[in-house]
């Protein structure tokens, strides 16, 4: 394409994408989902243990889908992570290895149980936690690893499980991006001691708000339940003799899911494979088309992995090919063409004040908990990944003409920059 400066919308030319924003609309709206909520409010049935029957139904269906023995629904993925860190016994300065490229809620709850997050670098191609860096960060105080299957791409579970077993560490999977993703044909969330999923409205399994924890370990399930609830459910489901003395009160938190959210999640679960197949078809086609545009490349999916949810779509940006321009300028040129594109919103953890030794640690020690300082971090891969990937809509049911206009906008801007 012979593109001149004045052809670019940024410099006064006509923009390529003229569709009304937002370009990606989620979650889908349909009659059955509305009826699931109305049905709950009309019937409000309770099971034999005294808590809403729809919660029991959703948990039963979800654990069958994932392939776990136990499931506990909660009011958010963050609460599920808090329950997971408590369940595996994080306390008193125990160190938990965490990925640099993740939402802050993966690591934040560690501090609420008096643990210390230790940030690990990422793989350059997937952004997932780097198994080699995990090994360098293990100390005598390390008690667990929490991983995030970033943007739905599974972590390297073969290597991570080997490290966890060798060092006798608990392994927690944050699967908030990865509903239905598989590694070696096995669903994520079933490799570690505990798997955690978010159900908020941006996720593939969208319930407004919510989360769910899965495990095959009965004691871990009971501990997670004990810190997350009180009332009839823990009276019926807490069997461990050491935990039973707390069943009148629980442990002071109320993380339980709203039954209406459970009703929505259960309804959406019936359609999850349809959503996955549709999203994969659209985004794989999108990847094939942009793979031929110099200066950008699609996200990587390794041969032994399926993305399942494919939460977020990140394009790699190569400024060496694109005339050494800054990523901010590149984003501005594309936004001017009408594209919804930005740098990834979730900065690496080491960029955030909460995880910085000179701010977060002091604030927490003064205001919340007895908290140790973090060490300085040298995490070059995560800095590169963050600064060279761009976030696009997670197209699923959108108009094909809209999607094709994104391809044209990329070709136009990249065509101008490559001389």
C-alpha positions as CSV (number, residue, x, y, z in Angstrom):
1,X,0.0,0.0,0.0
2,X,1.3,3.4,-1.0
3,X,0.2,5.4,2.0
4,X,1.1,9.1,2.4
5,X,1.2,11.0,5.6
6,X,-1.9,13.1,4.7
7,X,-3.9,9.8,4.1
8,X,-3.7,9.0,7.8
9,X,-6.7,10.1,9.9
10,X,-4.2,11.3,12.5
11,X,-3.1,14.0,10.0
12,X,-6.5,14.8,8.5
13,X,-7.3,11.8,6.3
14,X,-10.4,9.7,6.3
15,X,-10.6,7.1,9.0
16,X,-11.0,3.4,8.1
17,X,-13.2,2.3,11.0
18,X,-16.5,4.1,11.2
19,X,-18.4,1.7,13.5
20,X,-20.1,3.0,16.7
21,X,-18.2,2.2,19.8
22,X,-17.8,0.1,21.8
23,X,-16.9,-2.5,19.2
24,X,-16.9,-5.4,21.5
25,X,-20.0,-6.1,23.5
26,X,-20.0,-8.7,26.3
27,X,-21.7,-10.6,27.9
28,X,-24.4,-11.7,25.4
29,X,-28.0,-11.0,26.2
30,X,-30.7,-13.6,25.7
31,X,-34.0,-14.6,27.1
32,X,-32.9,-17.8,28.9
33,X,-30.4,-15.9,31.0
34,X,-33.1,-13.4,32.1
35,X,-35.4,-16.3,32.9
36,X,-32.8,-18.0,35.1
37,X,-32.7,-15.0,37.4
38,X,-36.5,-14.6,37.4
39,X,-36.9,-18.3,38.2
40,X,-34.6,-18.0,41.2
41,X,-36.5,-15.0,42.6
42,X,-39.8,-16.8,42.1
43,X,-38.9,-20.1,43.7
44,X,-36.0,-19.3,46.1
45,X,-35.5,-23.0,46.8
46,X,-33.0,-24.1,49.5
47,X,-31.3,-27.5,49.6
48,X,-31.1,-29.9,52.6
49,X,-28.1,-28.1,54.0
50,X,-30.0,-24.8,54.2
51,X,-28.3,-22.7,51.4
52,X,-29.7,-21.8,48.0
53,X,-30.3,-24.8,45.8
54,X,-29.1,-23.0,42.7
55,X,-25.7,-22.5,44.3
56,X,-25.4,-26.3,44.8
57,X,-26.5,-26.9,41.2
58,X,-24.0,-24.5,39.7
59,X,-21.1,-25.9,41.8
60,X,-22.1,-29.4,40.8
61,X,-22.2,-28.6,37.1
62,X,-19.0,-26.6,37.2
63,X,-16.9,-29.3,38.9
64,X,-18.2,-31.8,36.4
65,X,-17.1,-29.5,33.6
66,X,-13.7,-28.8,35.1
67,X,-13.1,-32.3,36.4
68,X,-12.7,-31.7,40.1
69,X,-14.1,-33.3,43.3
70,X,-15.0,-30.1,45.1
71,X,-16.2,-26.6,44.1
72,X,-16.9,-23.6,46.2
73,X,-18.6,-20.5,44.6
74,X,-17.8,-17.1,46.0
75,X,-18.5,-13.4,45.4
76,X,-15.4,-12.8,43.3
77,X,-12.2,-14.4,41.9
78,X,-10.4,-12.2,44.4
79,X,-12.3,-13.7,47.3
80,X,-11.6,-17.2,45.9
81,X,-7.9,-16.4,45.9
82,X,-8.0,-15.2,49.5
83,X,-9.7,-18.4,50.5
84,X,-7.1,-20.4,48.5
85,X,-4.1,-18.7,50.2
86,X,-5.8,-19.3,53.6
87,X,-6.6,-22.9,52.8
88,X,-3.0,-23.8,52.0
89,X,-1.8,-22.1,55.2
90,X,0.0,-19.0,54.0
91,X,0.8,-16.9,57.1
92,X,3.6,-15.2,59.2
93,X,5.8,-14.0,56.3
94,X,5.5,-17.1,54.1
95,X,6.6,-16.3,50.6
96,X,4.4,-17.0,47.6
97,X,5.9,-16.8,44.1
98,X,3.6,-14.8,41.8
99,X,3.7,-13.8,38.1
100,X,4.7,-10.3,37.2
101,X,2.2,-10.2,34.3
102,X,-1.2,-10.6,36.0
103,X,-4.0,-8.6,37.6
104,X,-3.0,-7.3,41.0
105,X,-5.7,-9.4,42.7
106,X,-3.7,-12.5,42.0
107,X,-1.1,-11.3,44.6
108,X,-2.9,-8.8,46.8
109,X,-4.8,-11.3,48.9
110,X,-1.5,-12.9,49.9
111,X,-0.8,-9.9,52.1
112,X,-4.2,-10.2,53.8
113,X,-3.1,-13.6,55.3
114,X,0.3,-12.1,56.3
115,X,2.2,-13.6,53.4
116,X,4.8,-12.0,51.1
117,X,4.4,-12.0,47.3
118,X,7.7,-12.6,45.4
119,X,7.4,-11.5,41.8
120,X,8.8,-13.7,39.0
121,X,9.5,-12.8,35.4
122,X,7.5,-14.0,32.4
123,X,8.1,-15.9,29.2
124,X,8.6,-13.6,26.3
125,X,6.1,-15.3,24.0
126,X,3.1,-16.0,26.3
127,X,3.6,-13.5,29.1
128,X,3.1,-16.4,31.6
129,X,5.3,-17.0,34.6
130,X,8.8,-18.2,33.6
131,X,9.6,-21.6,35.2
132,X,13.3,-20.8,35.2
133,X,12.8,-17.7,37.2
134,X,10.5,-19.5,39.6
135,X,13.5,-21.8,40.5
136,X,15.8,-18.8,41.2
137,X,13.3,-17.2,43.6
138,X,12.7,-20.2,45.9
139,X,14.0,-19.8,49.4
140,X,13.5,-21.6,52.7
141,X,10.5,-19.3,53.3
142,X,8.7,-20.2,50.1
143,X,5.5,-22.1,50.7
144,X,3.5,-21.8,47.5
145,X,3.3,-20.7,43.8
146,X,0.4,-19.0,42.3
147,X,0.3,-18.8,38.5
148,X,-2.0,-17.0,36.0
149,X,-2.9,-18.5,32.7
150,X,-2.5,-15.1,31.0
151,X,-5.1,-14.2,28.4
152,X,-6.3,-17.8,28.4
153,X,-2.9,-19.3,27.4
154,X,-2.0,-22.2,29.8
155,X,1.3,-21.9,31.7
156,X,3.9,-24.6,31.2
157,X,2.4,-27.0,33.7
158,X,4.9,-29.9,33.1
159,X,7.8,-27.7,34.3
160,X,5.8,-25.9,37.0
161,X,4.4,-29.1,38.6
162,X,7.9,-30.6,38.6
163,X,9.3,-27.6,40.5
164,X,6.4,-27.6,42.9
165,X,6.8,-31.3,43.7
166,X,10.6,-31.1,44.0
167,X,10.3,-28.2,46.5
168,X,7.1,-29.4,48.3
169,X,5.3,-26.2,47.4
170,X,1.5,-25.7,47.1
171,X,0.4,-24.8,43.6
172,X,-2.6,-22.5,43.0
173,X,-3.9,-21.8,39.5
174,X,-5.5,-18.4,38.8
175,X,-7.7,-19.4,35.9
176,X,-9.6,-16.1,35.7
177,X,-8.7,-15.7,32.0
178,X,-8.8,-19.4,31.1
179,X,-12.2,-21.0,31.4
180,X,-12.0,-24.2,29.3
181,X,-8.3,-23.8,28.4
182,X,-6.3,-27.0,28.2
183,X,-2.7,-28.1,28.6
184,X,-2.0,-31.5,27.0
185,X,-5.7,-32.0,26.7
186,X,-6.4,-31.5,30.4
187,X,-8.3,-28.4,31.7
188,X,-6.5,-25.8,33.6
189,X,-7.6,-25.5,37.2
190,X,-7.0,-29.3,37.8
191,X,-3.2,-29.3,37.8
192,X,-2.5,-27.6,41.1
193,X,-3.8,-28.1,44.7
194,X,-6.5,-25.4,44.0
195,X,-7.9,-23.7,40.9
196,X,-9.6,-20.3,41.0
197,X,-11.9,-18.8,38.4
198,X,-13.4,-15.3,38.1
199,X,-17.0,-14.9,36.9
200,X,-17.2,-11.1,36.5
201,X,-18.9,-9.6,33.5
202,X,-15.7,-9.3,31.3
203,X,-14.9,-13.0,31.6
204,X,-16.1,-15.8,29.3
205,X,-18.4,-17.2,32.0
206,X,-20.0,-13.9,33.0
207,X,-22.3,-13.7,36.0
208,X,-22.1,-10.0,36.8
209,X,-19.8,-10.8,39.7
210,X,-18.6,-14.0,41.2
211,X,-15.9,-16.5,41.5
212,X,-15.4,-20.3,42.0
213,X,-12.7,-22.4,43.7
214,X,-12.1,-26.0,42.7
215,X,-9.9,-28.7,44.4
216,X,-9.6,-32.4,44.8
217,X,-8.5,-32.1,48.4
218,X,-11.3,-32.3,51.0
219,X,-9.4,-30.5,53.8
220,X,-8.4,-27.6,51.5
221,X,-12.1,-27.3,50.5
222,X,-13.2,-27.2,54.1
223,X,-10.7,-24.6,55.0
224,X,-11.7,-22.5,52.0
225,X,-15.3,-22.8,53.0
226,X,-14.7,-22.0,56.7
227,X,-13.1,-18.7,55.9
228,X,-15.7,-17.8,53.3
229,X,-19.0,-18.5,55.0
230,X,-21.0,-18.9,58.1
231,X,-24.4,-20.4,58.9
232,X,-26.1,-23.5,57.6
233,X,-23.6,-24.5,55.0
234,X,-20.6,-24.9,57.2
235,X,-22.6,-26.8,59.8
236,X,-23.3,-29.4,57.2
237,X,-20.1,-29.5,55.3
238,X,-17.3,-28.9,57.8
239,X,-16.3,-32.4,58.9
240,X,-12.6,-32.0,60.1
241,X,-12.4,-32.2,63.9
242,X,-9.9,-29.3,64.1
243,X,-12.2,-27.0,62.1
244,X,-15.5,-28.0,63.6
245,X,-15.0,-25.8,66.7
246,X,-15.4,-22.7,64.5
247,X,-18.6,-23.7,62.8
248,X,-20.8,-21.4,64.9
249,X,-19.0,-18.3,63.6
250,X,-16.8,-19.3,60.6
251,X,-13.7,-17.2,60.5
252,X,-15.2,-13.8,60.1
253,X,-15.6,-13.4,56.3
254,X,-18.7,-13.7,54.1
255,X,-17.4,-14.4,50.6
256,X,-20.4,-16.4,49.4
257,X,-21.9,-15.8,45.9
258,X,-25.2,-14.1,45.4
259,X,-27.7,-16.8,44.3
260,X,-28.8,-14.6,41.3
261,X,-25.1,-14.7,40.1
262,X,-25.1,-18.4,40.5
263,X,-28.2,-18.7,38.4
264,X,-26.7,-16.7,35.6
265,X,-23.4,-18.6,35.8
266,X,-25.2,-21.9,35.7
267,X,-27.2,-20.8,32.6
268,X,-24.0,-19.5,30.9
269,X,-22.1,-22.7,31.7
270,X,-24.5,-24.6,29.3
271,X,-23.2,-22.3,26.5
272,X,-19.5,-22.2,27.4
273,X,-18.3,-24.6,24.7
274,X,-20.4,-22.7,22.1
275,X,-18.8,-19.4,23.2
276,X,-15.3,-21.0,23.1
277,X,-15.7,-22.4,19.6
278,X,-17.1,-19.2,18.3
279,X,-14.4,-17.0,19.8
280,X,-11.6,-19.3,18.7
281,X,-13.0,-19.3,15.1
282,X,-13.1,-15.5,14.9
283,X,-9.8,-14.8,16.6
284,X,-7.8,-17.5,14.9
285,X,-9.1,-16.1,11.6
286,X,-8.0,-12.6,12.8
287,X,-4.6,-13.9,13.7
288,X,-4.1,-15.5,10.3
289,X,-4.9,-12.2,8.6
290,X,-2.6,-10.0,10.7
291,X,0.3,-12.5,10.5
292,X,1.0,-11.2,7.0
293,X,1.3,-7.5,8.1
294,X,4.9,-6.5,8.8
295,X,5.5,-4.8,12.2
296,X,2.8,-6.7,14.1
297,X,2.2,-10.3,14.9
298,X,-0.6,-12.2,16.6
299,X,-0.5,-13.8,20.0
300,X,1.2,-17.2,20.3
301,X,-0.7,-20.4,21.1
302,X,1.6,-23.4,21.7
303,X,0.9,-26.7,20.1
304,X,0.1,-28.5,23.3
305,X,-2.3,-25.8,24.5
306,X,-5.8,-24.5,23.7
307,X,-6.8,-21.1,24.9
308,X,-10.4,-21.8,25.7
309,X,-11.7,-18.5,26.9
310,X,-9.1,-16.5,25.0
311,X,-9.6,-13.6,27.4
312,X,-8.1,-10.5,25.8
313,X,-6.4,-10.4,22.4
314,X,-2.8,-9.0,22.5
315,X,-0.9,-8.1,19.3
316,X,2.9,-7.9,19.4
317,X,4.4,-4.6,18.1
318,X,7.9,-4.5,16.6
319,X,9.1,-0.9,16.4
320,X,12.3,-1.9,14.6
321,X,10.3,-2.8,11.6
322,X,8.0,0.2,12.1
323,X,10.6,2.9,11.6
324,X,11.5,2.9,15.4
325,X,8.4,4.8,16.4
326,X,7.2,4.7,20.0
327,X,4.4,2.4,21.0
328,X,2.3,5.4,22.1
329,X,2.6,7.0,18.7
330,X,1.6,3.7,17.0
331,X,-1.5,3.4,19.3
332,X,-2.4,7.1,18.5
333,X,-2.3,6.5,14.8
334,X,-4.5,3.4,15.0
335,X,-7.0,5.1,17.4
336,X,-7.3,7.9,15.0
337,X,-8.4,5.4,12.4
338,X,-11.3,4.4,14.7
339,X,-9.7,1.4,16.3
340,X,-10.2,0.4,19.9
341,X,-6.6,-0.3,20.9
342,X,-4.4,0.5,23.8
343,X,-1.4,-0.7,25.8
344,X,-2.4,-3.5,28.1
345,X,-4.1,-2.0,31.2
346,X,-2.5,-4.3,33.7
347,X,1.0,-3.2,34.4
348,X,3.6,-5.7,35.7
349,X,3.2,-6.0,39.4
350,X,6.7,-4.4,40.1
351,X,5.3,-1.2,38.5
352,X,2.5,-0.9,41.1
353,X,3.0,1.0,44.4
354,X,1.3,-1.8,46.4
355,X,4.2,-4.1,45.4
356,X,7.0,-1.7,45.7
357,X,9.3,-1.8,48.8
358,X,9.3,2.0,49.2
359,X,5.6,2.6,49.3
360,X,3.3,-0.5,49.5
361,X,5.3,-2.2,52.3
362,X,5.5,0.9,54.5
363,X,1.8,1.7,54.0
364,X,0.7,-1.8,54.9
365,X,3.0,-2.1,57.9
366,X,1.6,1.2,59.2
367,X,-2.1,0.6,58.4
368,X,-2.9,-3.0,58.0
369,X,-0.5,-5.9,58.8
370,X,3.0,-6.7,59.9
371,X,4.5,-6.8,56.5
372,X,8.1,-7.3,55.3
373,X,9.7,-5.2,52.6
374,X,9.9,-6.5,49.0
375,X,13.2,-6.8,47.4
376,X,14.1,-4.9,44.2
377,X,13.1,-6.6,41.0
378,X,15.0,-7.0,37.8
379,X,12.3,-8.5,35.5
380,X,13.3,-7.5,31.9
381,X,11.0,-10.0,30.1
382,X,7.9,-8.6,31.7
383,X,8.9,-5.0,31.0
384,X,9.5,-6.0,27.3
385,X,6.2,-7.9,27.1
386,X,4.2,-5.1,28.6
387,X,5.8,-2.4,26.4
388,X,5.5,-4.4,23.2
389,X,2.0,-5.9,23.3
390,X,-1.2,-4.0,22.5
391,X,-4.7,-4.9,23.6
392,X,-7.6,-5.3,21.1
393,X,-11.3,-6.3,21.6
394,X,-11.9,-10.0,22.2
395,X,-14.1,-10.3,19.1
396,X,-16.7,-13.1,19.4
397,X,-20.0,-12.3,17.8
398,X,-19.1,-9.0,16.1
399,X,-19.8,-8.0,12.5
400,X,-17.2,-9.5,10.1
401,X,-17.0,-6.2,8.3
402,X,-16.0,-4.5,11.5
403,X,-13.3,-7.1,12.1
404,X,-12.1,-6.7,8.5
405,X,-11.9,-2.9,8.9
406,X,-9.4,-3.5,11.8
407,X,-7.2,-5.5,9.3
408,X,-7.4,-2.6,6.8
409,X,-6.5,-0.1,9.5
410,X,-3.4,-2.1,10.5
411,X,-2.4,-2.4,6.8
412,X,-2.8,1.4,6.3
413,X,-0.8,2.5,9.3
414,X,1.9,-0.1,9.0
415,X,2.1,0.5,5.3
416,X,2.8,4.2,5.9
417,X,5.4,3.5,8.6
418,X,7.4,0.9,6.6
419,X,9.4,2.7,3.9
